[in-house]
Each structure stands twice: as C-alpha cells, then as structure tokens.
Amino acid sequence: MNEEHHQPDNTPQLPYTINKEQVDKEVTTDMNRQAAEEDQFLEIKKAHEWLEKAMLLPKPVKLFDRFWNERELCILFADTNIGKSILAVQIANSISRGEPIPGFELETEAQPVLYFDFELNCKQFELRYSNDYTDHYVFHPNLHRAEIKRGGVMPNGCDNLEDCIVQAIENAIHNHSCKVLIIDNLTYLKDDNERARDAKPLMHELERMKEVYGISILILAHTPKRDLSRPIILNDLQGSKMLMNFIDSCFCIGNSTQDKNLRYLKQIKVRDDEFTYTADNVALCRLEKPHNFLGFTLIGTSSEREHLREKDTDKSILIQRAKELKEEGMKQREIADELGIGLASVNRYLKAS
C-alpha cells in the first residue's frame, strides 16, 4: 500500500481574513475624500457644461476701450514721467462719471472707483487738477483716492509694508463697495517685483481679490531703461515673465520723438477682446491741460515707427538713400519700411538740401 505524500503548502498566510466589503468601503471613502479635496481647488465640468455656464455670464464690457475690460486684472506700464498716473486718473474720472474719454469707448454706467495713489501727495495732486492751485476741477463723489498716511501705524498682524497695503486694499473694498481699483504703482507695492519668486505672492493676492469680489483692477508699472529706437514689447515690462501669467490684459504708453507732448497707447496683451491698437495702429494722444484738468487728448492713430528715435546711423547716408529710393519710384511709406525709420523722418530727408 502506497502512502500518500503531501507537499508542504508554502503560500504565505495572512494574519487576518480579507473582508471584501470592508476594502470596497475604505476605497470608496478614500475616493470621496480625494474628490472633496479636488472640489476645494479644481472645478471640473464637461466642455459643453462650461459653455452653458459661460452663456449665463455677462459679456465683458469696456472700461477703457479695448485696453481694459470689466473684471480684468490689467497692467499699464511706461517709462517714468511719461504720464501713467495722468492717464490712470483720467480713466478713473471717466468711470466714476460714466462718461467716456472723448474718442475712447466706455460701456459701463457711473460706478465707484478707488484710486490708490502711492506716487503723489495731495498738494501735487491738487496742482494737476487746478489752475495754479485755484479754480479746482470738480471730481465726481464716486471717485475715492487713498494715499499712505504719514506717520501711520501698521495694523496688527502685518509683517511688512506689502502685507499692510494688501490688507488695507481689501479692507477698503469692504468699506467703500468699489468694484474698480487702480493701484499706482506696482513698484511701491513691491520694490523687487522683477524677481519671479517675490512677485508671485503679491500677484496671487490681487488675482484672488479680483475673483472673490468680482472687481476690476488696473495696476501701474514701470519699464526699465530701454532702447528708444525700437518698438515697445512685452519684455519691456519689469518682471514681465512672471506678471504676464497673472494678468488678463496689458497696455503701454510710448513717448513720441516728434513732439515732447505727444504720447501713444499700444496694446501688449489681450485675453477677452481683440488687438486693435497695434504697432501699425497706435492711439496717438496729446498731453495737455487746457484749463484745470491735465489729461490725454486723442488726436488719431499712427504707426509706432514714426515716433521712435532714429537709430545711430549716419544721417547723410540715410538722406542720400531716401532720395535714391524716391527717384526709383518708391512711396514715402515704402521708403520708411525699407530704411527702418519713421514716415516723418523720410519727409524731412526728402526736403533736405
């Protein structure tokens, strides 16, 4: 009789019995927890559901023509002493009255505007909006202006000036029910905003306030030293690589070499509108103060090239070449494109003896 030989069972033995129902329950609980965490940070819908949601939202309306729309975080930048603050106050005045700046579109009724002025003191502000400190311009009560209180005490919980200003801005939104904010300027908020890691927290805060309160924000910023013979581009904005990730739109002011009082406005970034004021079609304005209000007066459109500084080239060579091209039958604009100079320069060169 043969004895049966049993092979040893080498299967690892678990110290407990698996309960499938319990495992499924734990997996479901974990998935629900992850979904809840996702809902706190992400909103996920089907593409057609996003369109349905968007259809219920109002169409963006213009606060300052195609340069700045409602509920946008926008940056206006330029070199120093070009007129950023002058234009910004003019825009604020326009919105507060519900009256467009002549030549530019405004699609909203009068509403409160909060202007944070970190550039001028009240006496400097008075000079711009009066006739030599008399016969003052009458602003609409909708326009509120704020400046840092001299000798003011930082609120509790503020570690630095930037935190205090951000907190003060948010408090002002609550206290004055303003839906339009203009901040003059970014350099005051953050001296080293060109450094990406330092700009991030500030821009996150401004973007958060825009979304939470449904407000429109215009921030003024400086451009570093630039070559005045070339067109203004995105990289001319200080800290542009980081800032552009947060903003919806951006435009700039350029200085004309034709006349010390001429300025031009050019779109740099557009998200909810279309490019209209491009390098070939900048809005040409004159900076003037006919009575008691210093501001920009639109006089037409122009090519940016006509207002740039001439490159450091021997002018006599350019004059000679311009005349040669004219004899060959070229039109003045074609000559300007060929030589890389402004149309006004071509006109002067052709008249030169």
Contacts in CASP RR format, 6 or more apart in sequence:
PFRMAT RR
TARGET T0000
AUTHOR 0000-0000-0000
METHOD contacts of the structure
MODEL  1
MNEEHHQPDNTPQLPYTINKEQVDKEVTTDMNRQAAEEDQFLEIKKAHEW
LEKAMLLPKPVKLFDRFWNERELCILFADTNIGKSILAVQIANSISRGEP
IPGFELETEAQPVLYFDFELNCKQFELRYSNDYTDHYVFHPNLHRAEIKR
GGVMPNGCDNLEDCIVQAIENAIHNHSCKVLIIDNLTYLKDDNERARDAK
PLMHELERMKEVYGISILILAHTPKRDLSRPIILNDLQGSKMLMNFIDSC
FCIGNSTQDKNLRYLKQIKVRDDEFTYTADNVALCRLEKPHNFLGFTLIG
TSSEREHLREKDTDKSILIQRAKELKEEGMKQREIADELGIGLASVNRYL
KAS
38 44 0 8 1.000
45 53 0 8 1.000
60 69 0 8 1.000
60 70 0 8 1.000
60 71 0 8 1.000
60 72 0 8 1.000
60 272 0 8 1.000
60 273 0 8 1.000
61 69 0 8 1.000
61 70 0 8 1.000
61 107 0 8 1.000
61 108 0 8 1.000
62 68 0 8 1.000
62 69 0 8 1.000
62 70 0 8 1.000
62 105 0 8 1.000
62 106 0 8 1.000
62 107 0 8 1.000
62 108 0 8 1.000
62 273 0 8 1.000
63 69 0 8 1.000
63 70 0 8 1.000
63 72 0 8 1.000
63 91 0 8 1.000
63 95 0 8 1.000
63 106 0 8 1.000
63 107 0 8 1.000
63 108 0 8 1.000
63 180 0 8 1.000
63 216 0 8 1.000
63 218 0 8 1.000
64 91 0 8 1.000
64 94 0 8 1.000
64 101 0 8 1.000
64 104 0 8 1.000
64 106 0 8 1.000
65 104 0 8 1.000
65 105 0 8 1.000
65 106 0 8 1.000
65 276 0 8 1.000
65 283 0 8 1.000
66 105 0 8 1.000
66 267 0 8 1.000
66 270 0 8 1.000
66 273 0 8 1.000
66 274 0 8 1.000
66 275 0 8 1.000
66 276 0 8 1.000
66 277 0 8 1.000
67 74 0 8 1.000
67 76 0 8 1.000
67 249 0 8 1.000
67 251 0 8 1.000
67 265 0 8 1.000
67 267 0 8 1.000
67 277 0 8 1.000
68 74 0 8 1.000
68 76 0 8 1.000
68 91 0 8 1.000
68 216 0 8 1.000
68 218 0 8 1.000
68 249 0 8 1.000
68 251 0 8 1.000
69 216 0 8 1.000
69 248 0 8 1.000
69 249 0 8 1.000
69 272 0 8 1.000
69 273 0 8 1.000
70 107 0 8 1.000
70 108 0 8 1.000
70 216 0 8 1.000
71 210 0 8 1.000
71 214 0 8 1.000
71 215 0 8 1.000
71 216 0 8 1.000
72 210 0 8 1.000
72 216 0 8 1.000
72 217 0 8 1.000
72 247 0 8 1.000
72 248 0 8 1.000
72 249 0 8 1.000
72 271 0 8 1.000
72 272 0 8 1.000
73 206 0 8 1.000
73 207 0 8 1.000
73 210 0 8 1.000
73 217 0 8 1.000
73 219 0 8 1.000
73 246 0 8 1.000
73 247 0 8 1.000
73 248 0 8 1.000
74 216 0 8 1.000
74 217 0 8 1.000
74 218 0 8 1.000
74 219 0 8 1.000
74 247 0 8 1.000
74 248 0 8 1.000
74 249 0 8 1.000
74 250 0 8 1.000
74 251 0 8 1.000
75 186 0 8 1.000
75 218 0 8 1.000
75 219 0 8 1.000
75 220 0 8 1.000
75 221 0 8 1.000
75 237 0 8 1.000
75 243 0 8 1.000
75 247 0 8 1.000
75 249 0 8 1.000
75 250 0 8 1.000
75 251 0 8 1.000
76 84 0 8 1.000
76 87 0 8 1.000
76 88 0 8 1.000
76 218 0 8 1.000
76 219 0 8 1.000
76 220 0 8 1.000
76 221 0 8 1.000
76 250 0 8 1.000
76 251 0 8 1.000
76 252 0 8 1.000
76 253 0 8 1.000
77 84 0 8 1.000
77 220 0 8 1.000
77 221 0 8 1.000
77 222 0 8 1.000
77 223 0 8 1.000
77 236 0 8 1.000
77 237 0 8 1.000
77 238 0 8 1.000
77 250 0 8 1.000
77 252 0 8 1.000
77 253 0 8 1.000
78 84 0 8 1.000
78 222 0 8 1.000
78 223 0 8 1.000
78 252 0 8 1.000
78 253 0 8 1.000
78 254 0 8 1.000
78 255 0 8 1.000
79 222 0 8 1.000
79 223 0 8 1.000
79 226 0 8 1.000
79 254 0 8 1.000
79 255 0 8 1.000
80 222 0 8 1.000
82 253 0 8 1.000
82 254 0 8 1.000
82 255 0 8 1.000
82 263 0 8 1.000
83 253 0 8 1.000
83 263 0 8 1.000
83 287 0 8 1.000
84 184 0 8 1.000
84 185 0 8 1.000
84 220 0 8 1.000
84 253 0 8 1.000
85 117 0 8 1.000
85 119 0 8 1.000
85 120 0 8 1.000
85 184 0 8 1.000
85 185 0 8 1.000
85 220 0 8 1.000
86 128 0 8 1.000
86 287 0 8 1.000
86 294 0 8 1.000
86 295 0 8 1.000
86 296 0 8 1.000
87 253 0 8 1.000
87 265 0 8 1.000
87 295 0 8 1.000
87 296 0 8 1.000
88 115 0 8 1.000
88 182 0 8 1.000
88 184 0 8 1.000
88 218 0 8 1.000
88 220 0 8 1.000
89 115 0 8 1.000
89 128 0 8 1.000
89 129 0 8 1.000
90 101 0 8 1.000
90 293 0 8 1.000
90 295 0 8 1.000
90 296 0 8 1.000
91 101 0 8 1.000
91 182 0 8 1.000
91 218 0 8 1.000
92 113 0 8 1.000
92 115 0 8 1.000
92 143 0 8 1.000
92 180 0 8 1.000
92 182 0 8 1.000
93 139 0 8 1.000
93 140 0 8 1.000
93 143 0 8 1.000
93 293 0 8 1.000
94 100 0 8 1.000
94 101 0 8 1.000
94 104 0 8 1.000
94 106 0 8 1.000
95 106 0 8 1.000
95 108 0 8 1.000
95 110 0 8 1.000
95 111 0 8 1.000
95 113 0 8 1.000
95 142 0 8 1.000
95 180 0 8 1.000
96 110 0 8 1.000
96 111 0 8 1.000
96 112 0 8 1.000
96 113 0 8 1.000
96 139 0 8 1.000
96 140 0 8 1.000
96 142 0 8 1.000
96 143 0 8 1.000
97 110 0 8 1.000
97 140 0 8 1.000
97 142 0 8 1.000
98 106 0 8 1.000
98 108 0 8 1.000
98 109 0 8 1.000
98 110 0 8 1.000
98 111 0 8 1.000
99 106 0 8 1.000
99 110 0 8 1.000
100 106 0 8 1.000
101 296 0 8 1.000
101 298 0 8 1.000
102 297 0 8 1.000
102 298 0 8 1.000
103 298 0 8 1.000
104 283 0 8 1.000
104 298 0 8 1.000
110 140 0 8 1.000
110 142 0 8 1.000
111 142 0 8 1.000
111 178 0 8 1.000
111 179 0 8 1.000
111 180 0 8 1.000
112 142 0 8 1.000
112 143 0 8 1.000
112 144 0 8 1.000
112 176 0 8 1.000
112 177 0 8 1.000
112 178 0 8 1.000
112 179 0 8 1.000
112 180 0 8 1.000
113 142 0 8 1.000
113 143 0 8 1.000
113 144 0 8 1.000
113 178 0 8 1.000
113 180 0 8 1.000
113 181 0 8 1.000
113 182 0 8 1.000
114 144 0 8 1.000
114 146 0 8 1.000
114 172 0 8 1.000
114 173 0 8 1.000
114 176 0 8 1.000
114 178 0 8 1.000
114 180 0 8 1.000
114 181 0 8 1.000
114 182 0 8 1.000
115 143 0 8 1.000
115 144 0 8 1.000
115 145 0 8 1.000
115 146 0 8 1.000
115 182 0 8 1.000
115 184 0 8 1.000
116 146 0 8 1.000
116 147 0 8 1.000
116 165 0 8 1.000
116 169 0 8 1.000
116 181 0 8 1.000
116 182 0 8 1.000
116 183 0 8 1.000
116 184 0 8 1.000
117 125 0 8 1.000
117 145 0 8 1.000
117 146 0 8 1.000
117 147 0 8 1.000
117 184 0 8 1.000
118 147 0 8 1.000
118 148 0 8 1.000
118 183 0 8 1.000
118 184 0 8 1.000
118 185 0 8 1.000
118 188 0 8 1.000
118 189 0 8 1.000
119 184 0 8 1.000
119 185 0 8 1.000
119 188 0 8 1.000
120 128 0 8 1.000
120 147 0 8 1.000
121 147 0 8 1.000
122 147 0 8 1.000
125 145 0 8 1.000
126 133 0 8 1.000
126 136 0 8 1.000
127 133 0 8 1.000
128 289 0 8 1.000
128 294 0 8 1.000
129 136 0 8 1.000
129 137 0 8 1.000
129 139 0 8 1.000
129 292 0 8 1.000
129 293 0 8 1.000
129 294 0 8 1.000
130 136 0 8 1.000
130 137 0 8 1.000
130 292 0 8 1.000
131 291 0 8 1.000
131 292 0 8 1.000
135 291 0 8 1.000
135 292 0 8 1.000
136 292 0 8 1.000
137 292 0 8 1.000
137 293 0 8 1.000
144 172 0 8 1.000
144 176 0 8 1.000
144 178 0 8 1.000
146 168 0 8 1.000
146 172 0 8 1.000
154 161 0 8 1.000
154 164 0 8 1.000
155 164 0 8 1.000
155 167 0 8 1.000
155 168 0 8 1.000
157 163 0 8 1.000
158 164 0 8 1.000
158 167 0 8 1.000
162 189 0 8 1.000
162 190 0 8 1.000
162 202 0 8 1.000
165 188 0 8 1.000
165 189 0 8 1.000
166 189 0 8 1.000
166 202 0 8 1.000
166 205 0 8 1.000
166 206 0 8 1.000
169 181 0 8 1.000
169 183 0 8 1.000
169 209 0 8 1.000
170 209 0 8 1.000
172 178 0 8 1.000
173 181 0 8 1.000
173 209 0 8 1.000
173 213 0 8 1.000
173 215 0 8 1.000
178 215 0 8 1.000
179 213 0 8 1.000
179 214 0 8 1.000
179 215 0 8 1.000
179 216 0 8 1.000
180 215 0 8 1.000
180 216 0 8 1.000
180 218 0 8 1.000
181 215 0 8 1.000
181 216 0 8 1.000
181 217 0 8 1.000
181 218 0 8 1.000
182 217 0 8 1.000
182 218 0 8 1.000
182 219 0 8 1.000
182 220 0 8 1.000
183 189 0 8 1.000
183 206 0 8 1.000
183 217 0 8 1.000
183 218 0 8 1.000
183 219 0 8 1.000
183 220 0 8 1.000
184 220 0 8 1.000
185 219 0 8 1.000
185 220 0 8 1.000
185 221 0 8 1.000
185 222 0 8 1.000
186 193 0 8 1.000
186 219 0 8 1.000
186 220 0 8 1.000
186 221 0 8 1.000
186 222 0 8 1.000
187 193 0 8 1.000
187 221 0 8 1.000
187 222 0 8 1.000
187 238 0 8 1.000
189 202 0 8 1.000
190 198 0 8 1.000
190 199 0 8 1.000
190 202 0 8 1.000
192 198 0 8 1.000
193 199 0 8 1.000
193 202 0 8 1.000
193 221 0 8 1.000
193 238 0 8 1.000
193 239 0 8 1.000
193 243 0 8 1.000
194 224 0 8 1.000
194 238 0 8 1.000
194 239 0 8 1.000
195 239 0 8 1.000
196 239 0 8 1.000
196 241 0 8 1.000
196 242 0 8 1.000
199 239 0 8 1.000
199 242 0 8 1.000
199 243 0 8 1.000
200 242 0 8 1.000
203 242 0 8 1.000
203 243 0 8 1.000
203 245 0 8 1.000
203 246 0 8 1.000
203 247 0 8 1.000
204 246 0 8 1.000
206 217 0 8 1.000
206 219 0 8 1.000
206 246 0 8 1.000
207 246 0 8 1.000
209 215 0 8 1.000
209 217 0 8 1.000
210 216 0 8 1.000
210 217 0 8 1.000
219 247 0 8 1.000
221 237 0 8 1.000
221 238 0 8 1.000
221 243 0 8 1.000
222 238 0 8 1.000
223 232 0 8 1.000
223 236 0 8 1.000
223 237 0 8 1.000
223 238 0 8 1.000
223 252 0 8 1.000
224 236 0 8 1.000
224 238 0 8 1.000
226 232 0 8 1.000
226 236 0 8 1.000
228 255 0 8 1.000
228 257 0 8 1.000
228 308 0 8 1.000
228 309 0 8 1.000
229 308 0 8 1.000
229 309 0 8 1.000
229 310 0 8 1.000
229 311 0 8 1.000
229 312 0 8 1.000
230 308 0 8 1.000
231 279 0 8 1.000
231 304 0 8 1.000
231 305 0 8 1.000
231 308 0 8 1.000
232 252 0 8 1.000
232 254 0 8 1.000
232 266 0 8 1.000
232 268 0 8 1.000
232 304 0 8 1.000
233 268 0 8 1.000
234 240 0 8 1.000
234 244 0 8 1.000
234 250 0 8 1.000
234 268 0 8 1.000
234 269 0 8 1.000
236 252 0 8 1.000
237 243 0 8 1.000
237 244 0 8 1.000
237 250 0 8 1.000
237 252 0 8 1.000
237 268 0 8 1.000
244 250 0 8 1.000
244 269 0 8 1.000
247 269 0 8 1.000
248 269 0 8 1.000
248 271 0 8 1.000
248 272 0 8 1.000
249 267 0 8 1.000
249 269 0 8 1.000
249 270 0 8 1.000
249 271 0 8 1.000
249 272 0 8 1.000
249 273 0 8 1.000
250 267 0 8 1.000
250 268 0 8 1.000
250 269 0 8 1.000
251 265 0 8 1.000
251 266 0 8 1.000
251 267 0 8 1.000
251 268 0 8 1.000
251 277 0 8 1.000
252 265 0 8 1.000
252 266 0 8 1.000
252 268 0 8 1.000
253 263 0 8 1.000
253 264 0 8 1.000
253 265 0 8 1.000
254 263 0 8 1.000
254 264 0 8 1.000
254 265 0 8 1.000
254 266 0 8 1.000
254 307 0 8 1.000
255 262 0 8 1.000
255 263 0 8 1.000
255 307 0 8 1.000
256 262 0 8 1.000
256 263 0 8 1.000
256 264 0 8 1.000
256 284 0 8 1.000
256 307 0 8 1.000
257 307 0 8 1.000
257 308 0 8 1.000
257 309 0 8 1.000
257 310 0 8 1.000
258 306 0 8 1.000
258 307 0 8 1.000
258 344 0 8 1.000
259 286 0 8 1.000
261 286 0 8 1.000
261 287 0 8 1.000
261 288 0 8 1.000
262 284 0 8 1.000
262 285 0 8 1.000
262 286 0 8 1.000
262 287 0 8 1.000
262 307 0 8 1.000
263 284 0 8 1.000
263 285 0 8 1.000
263 286 0 8 1.000
263 287 0 8 1.000
263 296 0 8 1.000
264 282 0 8 1.000
264 283 0 8 1.000
264 284 0 8 1.000
264 285 0 8 1.000
264 302 0 8 1.000
264 304 0 8 1.000
264 307 0 8 1.000
265 277 0 8 1.000
265 282 0 8 1.000
265 283 0 8 1.000
265 285 0 8 1.000
266 277 0 8 1.000
266 278 0 8 1.000
266 279 0 8 1.000
266 282 0 8 1.000
266 283 0 8 1.000
266 304 0 8 1.000
267 275 0 8 1.000
267 276 0 8 1.000
267 277 0 8 1.000
267 278 0 8 1.000
277 283 0 8 1.000
277 301 0 8 1.000
279 303 0 8 1.000
279 304 0 8 1.000
279 305 0 8 1.000
280 303 0 8 1.000
280 304 0 8 1.000
281 301 0 8 1.000
281 302 0 8 1.000
281 303 0 8 1.000
282 301 0 8 1.000
282 302 0 8 1.000
282 303 0 8 1.000
282 304 0 8 1.000
282 307 0 8 1.000
283 298 0 8 1.000
283 300 0 8 1.000
283 301 0 8 1.000
284 298 0 8 1.000
284 299 0 8 1.000
284 300 0 8 1.000
284 301 0 8 1.000
284 302 0 8 1.000
284 307 0 8 1.000
285 296 0 8 1.000
285 297 0 8 1.000
285 298 0 8 1.000
285 299 0 8 1.000
286 296 0 8 1.000
286 297 0 8 1.000
286 299 0 8 1.000
287 294 0 8 1.000
287 295 0 8 1.000
287 296 0 8 1.000
287 297 0 8 1.000
288 294 0 8 1.000
288 295 0 8 1.000
288 297 0 8 1.000
289 295 0 8 1.000
303 342 0 8 1.000
303 343 0 8 1.000
305 336 0 8 1.000
305 340 0 8 1.000
305 341 0 8 1.000
305 342 0 8 1.000
305 343 0 8 1.000
306 336 0 8 1.000
306 342 0 8 1.000
306 343 0 8 1.000
306 344 0 8 1.000
306 345 0 8 1.000
307 342 0 8 1.000
308 342 0 8 1.000
310 318 0 8 1.000
310 341 0 8 1.000
310 342 0 8 1.000
310 345 0 8 1.000
311 340 0 8 1.000
311 341 0 8 1.000
315 349 0 8 1.000
318 339 0 8 1.000
318 341 0 8 1.000
318 345 0 8 1.000
318 349 0 8 1.000
319 349 0 8 1.000
319 352 0 8 1.000
321 339 0 8 1.000
322 335 0 8 1.000
322 339 0 8 1.000
322 346 0 8 1.000
322 349 0 8 1.000
322 350 0 8 1.000
323 349 0 8 1.000
323 350 0 8 1.000
325 334 0 8 1.000
325 335 0 8 1.000
325 338 0 8 1.000
325 339 0 8 1.000
326 332 0 8 1.000
326 335 0 8 1.000
326 350 0 8 1.000
330 338 0 8 1.000
332 343 0 8 1.000
332 346 0 8 1.000
332 347 0 8 1.000
332 350 0 8 1.000
333 343 0 8 1.000
335 346 0 8 1.000
336 342 0 8 1.000
336 343 0 8 1.000
336 345 0 8 1.000
336 346 0 8 1.000
339 346 0 8 1.000
END
